[in-house]
Amino acid sequence: MTEKKKVRLLRAISYFVLLLIVIYVLSIGPAYAFLLPRSAGVESRNSDLLHSFYHPVWWSFTKFSHEVTNLPYFLLVSYIRVWHSMVPESLTYSDPIWD
């Protein structure tokens, strides 16, 4: 492989990894909106699964909780609430269709 092709391949791989990380972080909103019901109690299996899968995101956004303003945490919670408001109650996991 020529040097130019190696550089292109490495650049493509790094863009792909960066895209996967962005998709992972942005998927927290739809995941919480669809899997955790608004009115019913939080089901432990979904809650545990979500908390363990998205723990790195929560940790990174709450890392600066000792600061006076915790803007990253506020933005994350607001993002999840926006998704919760967009998803109709009938489409959440607690609906009998999904059970």
N, C-alpha and C positions, 0 to 999 in steps of 0.2 A: 504494500500500500504506500502510496506517496504521502509525503508530509502534509500536503494540502487536504487530502482525503481524511487523514487522521484528525486533523483539526476540525474539519467539518463534522465528522462523526462525534467527536467529543462535545462539540457545541450543540449538536442535535440531542445528544443524550442529556446534557445539562439542562437544556430547555424543557425536555420531556419530564425530567425529575422535578424541576421547578413548577411546571404545570400540574403535576400530580399533587404536590404539596399545597398549591393554591386551591385545587379542587377539594382536597381533604379538609382544609380549614373552612371553606365556604359550605361544605356539605353538613356542617353542624346545625345550621338553621333548619333545613328541610327534615333532617333526621329527628331532631327534637320535636318539630311540629307534627310530624306524622306518627311518631311512635309513642309520644307521651300525651295522654289526653288532658284537656284543659279542665274539665269539670270533675272527672272521676279522680280517685286517688291514683298516684303513680304506681304502676305495676312494677314490682321489684325486679323481675327478669329483664324487662326493657330498660329500666332505670340503671341497673347494674351493668348491662351490656353497653349502654350509651356512655355511662361514666367511665368505664374502663377503656372503651375505644377512643373516646375524645379526651382522655386525661391529659395528654400532651398539650392540647389546645387550651384546656382550662388552666393548666399549670402555667403556660406561657402568658396567658392574659391576666392571671391573678398574681403573677410573680412580683409585681410592683404594688401590692396591696398596702404596704406600709407608707406609701406616698400620701400626700394630702388629698389629691384628686386621683381617683383610680379610673382614668379615662378608658384604657383598653378593656377593662372588665365591663364598664358601662356600655361600651360599644358592642361587645359580644352579647350581653344580655339583651340589649335593644335589638340587635340583629335577629336573635332567636324569637323575641316577641313579635317582630314584624312578620316572620314566617308563621308564627302561631296565629296571627290575626288573618293571614291570607288563606289558611287551610280551613275549610268548613269542618265543623264538629263531626259531621257524618263520615268524614274520610280518615279520622284518626284511628289508631289501632284498637281502641276500645269498642268500635262498632262491631255488632254481631256478624257482619259480612266477613270480617277478617278472622274471627274466632273459629 
